[in-house]
Amino acid sequence: MIPYIHGSDPGFIHPFGLLVATGVLIGIWLATKRAKDLGYDVDRLNTFITWMLVCGFIGGHMLDEIFYHPSEVTRDPFSLLELWKSLSSFGGFTGAFIGIVLWKYYWFDSKYPGHPWLSWVGRIRRRTTVQPILPFADLILSVFPVAWVFGRMGCSSVHDHPGALAHKGALLAVEWPSGFLPDASPEYVAKSFHGARTHFGPFIEFLHGDLPRYDLGLLEMLFTVCLATLLALTWKKKVPVGSYIVATTCAYAPVRFGMDNLRITVADSIANADPRYGGLTPAQWGCIALFVFGLGMLGLVLRNKARGIDLDKAVLVGSLSGEEIIAAKQKLAARSAAAEADDDEDEADEPPVAEKKSAAPDDAKPDAPPVADEPDAPKSA
């Protein structure tokens, strides 16, 4: 079995937050690198990612509250706005999808483009020319599993997805300490556990409990490592646009559907059981929708391939950019021109500096011109 891994909180940063942030940064870096290799317009990709991430985090929390904690929403509707509290994966997927569809038709006109703190000040405008989303979405999903590994690593580090009990000696079960609620804080478990443990450095320790239980965050991380590795092997190959969307959705959906059968049920713990709708968890309903979407994308990819349609051309460098790119470049150029004009005015207002001539000392005399040699006097006979 797998030991119960506990990463101590050093106090200045939380392991879960660190791993999630690492996954986001690595995902953005890989997407940007692949975009440059493919010749994609990186400026447009960056705005695409911004809409996707912002809407993904908002949807991840709001849909988690609505479907997993409906009683809390009824008691306190403002909990929907507490974005830092909880997230659900399918809520994030749904929010990200809504974000990229909005990006297709709308753009954000920043009042201060490029500013490190004020670039978010501006207004949303409707596009005059809609933008293609399939090439960018396919690019993102080609690297998304790599980022998702770190996200699920964060989940497994805090054990926030405890699963059903397993048989003694089950290969992928975790040695969960007995005597604690499934969702007990890892810090509390590590502090109160009196069984065998193994230390690895100052912050990591393995607890060897006697209660075999599945950790669904850990199981999904192991699956995602395999998926990310297989997709990475194809990065150097030319594949039809949409292939990564098909591969990721059709591979993830059935595996995640099966894993949710290992979630805690009401028979195990009423407080920790996921709500069921028609006998299925919210994520399982999401898996059904995701798999159907993947099959629809497969039909689209095959149709485009048969017709010889190459969607890459719409997002290559030099293709028609979105309004936000054009507006940002114009504003930056105007700001630069204004700064240069101010510099020119400042230089014109400065008084002329008199040139200082170094006076020669009184006793200094200019060098005398060289005297030519006189011819020799004629000799008398």
QUIGI-V710339 format. One record per residue. N is the residue number from 0. RES is the residue in one small letter. PSI is psi in whole degrees, -180 to 180 (* if undefined). NEAR is the number of other C-alpha atoms within 12 Angstrom. D_FIRST is the distance of its C-alpha to the first C-alpha in whole Angstrom. Layout:
BEGIN
((N/RES/PSI/NEAR/D_FIRST) (N/RES/PSI/NEAR/D_FIRST))
END
This chain:
BEGIN
((0/m/168/25/0) (1/i/131/26/4) (2/p/158/33/6) (3/y/106/40/9) (4/i/128/35/12) (5/h/121/38/15) (6/g/113/34/18) (7/s/142/28/22) (8/d/112/23/25) (9/p/-11/14/27) (10/g/-39/10/30) (11/f/-13/9/32) (12/i/143/14/29) (13/h/134/20/26) (14/p/-40/30/23) (15/f/-49/28/23) (16/g/-39/22/27) (17/l/-44/22/27) (18/l/-40/26/24) (19/v/-45/28/26) (20/a/-38/24/29) (21/t/-43/23/28) (22/g/-42/26/27) (23/v/-46/31/30) (24/l/-42/23/32) (25/i/-39/24/30) (26/g/-44/30/31) (27/i/-42/32/35) (28/w/-44/23/35) (29/l/-41/26/34) (30/a/-42/36/36) (31/t/-42/29/39) (32/k/-45/23/39) (33/r/-37/29/38) (34/a/-42/31/41) (35/k/-40/20/43) (36/d/-35/19/42) (37/l/-9/25/43) (38/g/19/23/47) (39/y/159/29/46) (40/d/106/32/47) (41/v/-34/31/45) (42/d/-45/30/47) (43/r/-38/38/47) (44/l/-40/41/43) (45/n/-41/26/43) (46/t/-36/35/44) (47/f/-47/44/42) (48/i/-39/35/39) (49/t/-50/24/41) (50/w/-41/32/42) (51/m/-47/34/38) (52/l/-45/30/36) (53/v/-51/28/39) (54/c/-31/29/39) (55/g/-44/33/35) (56/f/-38/36/34) (57/i/-49/34/37) (58/g/-35/34/36) (59/g/-39/36/32) (60/h/-48/34/33) (61/m/-45/35/36) (62/l/-29/33/34) (63/d/-44/39/31) (64/e/-42/33/33) (65/i/-44/28/35) (66/f/-28/30/33) (67/y/-23/30/30) (68/h/56/29/32) (69/p/-34/20/36) (70/s/-35/16/37) (71/e/-38/18/36) (72/v/-40/21/38) (73/t/-40/14/41) (74/r/-39/13/41) (75/d/90/15/41) (76/p/-26/16/42) (77/f/-8/15/42) (78/s/-21/23/38) (79/l/-25/30/38) (80/l/-5/21/40) (81/e/75/21/37) (82/l/-17/23/35) (83/w/-4/17/33) (84/k/-54/18/31) (85/s/156/26/29) (86/l/150/33/28) (87/s/146/35/27) (88/s/-48/35/27) (89/f/-26/36/29) (90/g/-40/31/32) (91/g/-41/30/31) (92/f/-44/34/32) (93/t/-44/32/35) (94/g/-41/29/36) (95/a/-40/31/36) (96/f/-44/33/38) (97/i/-39/27/40) (98/g/-43/31/41) (99/i/-28/37/41) (100/v/-41/26/44) (101/l/-40/29/46) (102/w/-32/39/46) (103/k/-35/33/48) (104/y/-15/25/50) (105/y/159/26/51) (106/w/154/34/51) (107/f/119/32/51) (108/d/95/28/54) (109/s/135/29/53) (110/k/-28/23/56) (111/y/70/24/55) (112/p/138/27/53) (113/g/-10/23/51) (114/h/135/15/51) (115/p/-24/10/48) (116/w/-26/11/48) (117/l/9/12/51) (118/s/-18/18/50) (119/w/-7/19/48) (120/v/123/16/52) (121/g/-156/17/54) (122/r/157/15/54) (123/i/131/19/52) (124/r/156/21/55) (125/r/139/19/55) (126/r/146/20/55) (127/t/-27/15/58) (128/t/117/17/56) (129/v/151/21/52) (130/q/146/32/50) (131/p/137/30/47) (132/i/-20/34/44) (133/l/-46/34/42) (134/p/-43/37/42) (135/f/-41/44/41) (136/a/-40/37/38) (137/d/-40/35/37) (138/l/-44/42/37) (139/i/-44/43/35) (140/l/-16/38/32) (141/s/-26/42/32) (142/v/-11/40/30) (143/f/-43/39/29) (144/p/-31/40/25) (145/v/-45/37/25) (146/a/-37/33/26) (147/w/-28/41/24) (148/v/-45/34/21) (149/f/-36/34/22) (150/g/-46/37/23) (151/r/-26/37/19) (152/m/-38/38/18) (153/g/-42/32/20) (154/c/-44/36/19) (155/s/-25/35/15) (156/s/-27/38/16) (157/v/1/35/18) (158/h/47/35/16) (159/d/7/29/19) (160/h/63/36/17) (161/p/138/42/15) (162/g/-165/37/15) (163/a/163/30/15) (164/l/148/31/13) (165/a/170/24/10) (166/h/151/17/10) (167/k/126/19/9) (168/g/7/18/6) (169/a/136/16/6) (170/l/-46/16/5) (171/l/14/28/6) (172/a/156/31/5) (173/v/142/38/6) (174/e/77/33/6) (175/w/133/42/10) (176/p/133/35/13) (177/s/161/24/15) (178/g/6/17/19) (179/f/152/22/19) (180/l/150/25/20) (181/p/-33/34/18) (182/d/21/25/20) (183/a/145/24/20) (184/s/132/24/21) (185/p/-34/34/19) (186/e/-42/27/21) (187/y/-42/20/22) (188/v/-47/30/19) (189/a/-35/33/18) (190/k/-35/18/22) (191/s/-11/16/22) (192/f/133/26/18) (193/h/12/16/19) (194/g/-164/21/16) (195/a/144/18/14) (196/r/154/23/14) (197/t/130/19/15) (198/h/141/19/17) (199/f/92/14/18) (200/g/-172/11/22) (201/p/-16/12/24) (202/f/-14/20/22) (203/i/135/23/18) (204/e/151/25/16) (205/f/124/30/12) (206/l/131/33/12) (207/h/84/28/9) (208/g/179/29/10) (209/d/16/28/10) (210/l/101/31/10) (211/p/124/29/8) (212/r/146/38/10) (213/y/138/39/10) (214/d/106/42/12) (215/l/-30/37/14) (216/g/-41/36/16) (217/l/-43/36/13) (218/l/-43/34/13) (219/e/-34/38/16) (220/m/-43/32/16) (221/l/-42/25/14) (222/f/-43/29/17) (223/t/-32/32/20) (224/v/-44/26/19) (225/c/-45/21/20) (226/l/-44/31/23) (227/a/-39/31/24) (228/t/-45/20/24) (229/l/-41/20/26) (230/l/-38/30/29) (231/a/-30/24/29) (232/l/-15/15/30) (233/t/0/19/33) (234/w/-30/27/35) (235/k/-3/12/37) (236/k/154/15/38) (237/k/113/15/41) (238/v/152/26/40) (239/p/144/31/41) (240/v/129/38/41) (241/g/-12/38/39) (242/s/-39/35/36) (243/y/-32/37/34) (244/i/-46/39/34) (245/v/-48/33/34) (246/a/-43/33/31) (247/t/-47/40/29) (248/t/-43/36/30) (249/c/-22/27/29) (250/a/-42/28/26) (251/y/-43/38/25) (252/a/-53/33/26) (253/p/-35/27/25) (254/v/-45/28/21) (255/r/-38/34/21) (256/f/-45/29/23) (257/g/-39/22/20) (258/m/-34/30/18) (259/d/-15/35/20) (260/n/-15/25/20) (261/l/6/30/17) (262/r/158/37/19) (263/i/135/32/19) (264/t/173/24/22) (265/v/-31/15/25) (266/a/-30/13/24) (267/d/-48/19/21) (268/s/116/20/23) (269/i/-39/14/26) (270/a/-31/17/26) (271/n/0/23/23) (272/a/140/26/24) (273/d/145/33/25) (274/p/151/28/29) (275/r/140/22/29) (276/y/110/14/33) (277/g/30/9/34) (278/g/-2/15/30) (279/l/152/23/28) (280/t/161/29/27) (281/p/-38/31/29) (282/a/-34/37/27) (283/q/-39/31/27) (284/w/-39/25/31) (285/g/-36/30/30) (286/c/-40/32/28) (287/i/-47/25/31) (288/a/-39/23/34) (289/l/-41/31/32) (290/f/-41/27/32) (291/v/-41/20/35) (292/f/-42/23/36) (293/g/-40/28/35) (294/l/-39/24/37) (295/g/-39/20/40) (296/m/-34/28/39) (297/l/-43/25/39) (298/g/-39/18/42) (299/l/-43/23/43) (300/v/-45/29/42) (301/l/-38/21/44) (302/r/-44/17/47) (303/n/-38/20/47) (304/k/-41/18/47) (305/a/-32/12/49) (306/r/-4/12/52) (307/g/27/13/51) (308/i/125/17/50) (309/d/105/22/49) (310/l/-11/27/47) (311/d/-34/29/47) (312/k/-25/20/50) (313/a/-16/25/50) (314/v/10/32/48) (315/l/158/25/49) (316/v/131/20/51) (317/g/-14/15/55) (318/s/173/19/54) (319/l/118/22/55) (320/s/165/30/53) (321/g/164/37/53) (322/e/-33/30/55) (323/e/-34/39/53) (324/i/-46/27/53) (325/i/-45/20/57) (326/a/-42/23/57) (327/a/-43/28/55) (328/k/-39/22/57) (329/q/-42/20/60) (330/k/-40/23/59) (331/l/-39/22/58) (332/a/-42/16/61) (333/a/-39/16/63) (334/r/-40/19/62) (335/s/-41/14/62) (336/a/-39/14/66) (337/a/-39/14/67) (338/a/-40/14/65) (339/e/-38/14/67) (340/a/-40/14/70) (341/d/-40/14/70) (342/d/-41/14/70) (343/d/-39/13/73) (344/e/-40/12/75) (345/d/-40/12/74) (346/e/-36/13/75) (347/a/-32/11/78) (348/d/-19/11/79) (349/e/136/10/79) (350/p/148/8/82) (351/p/141/8/83) (352/v/121/8/83) (353/a/140/6/86) (354/e/131/6/86) (355/k/126/6/87) (356/k/132/6/90) (357/s/119/6/90) (358/a/141/8/93) (359/a/146/9/95) (360/p/153/8/97) (361/d/-42/7/100) (362/d/-2/7/101) (363/a/130/9/99) (364/k/146/9/101) (365/p/151/10/100) (366/d/135/7/100) (367/a/144/8/104) (368/p/150/7/104) (369/p/138/7/104) (370/v/129/7/108) (371/a/148/7/109) (372/d/133/7/110) (373/e/147/7/114) (374/p/154/6/116) (375/d/139/6/118) (376/a/146/7/122) (377/p/142/7/124) (378/k/141/5/126) (379/s/147/4/130) (380/a/*/3/132))
END
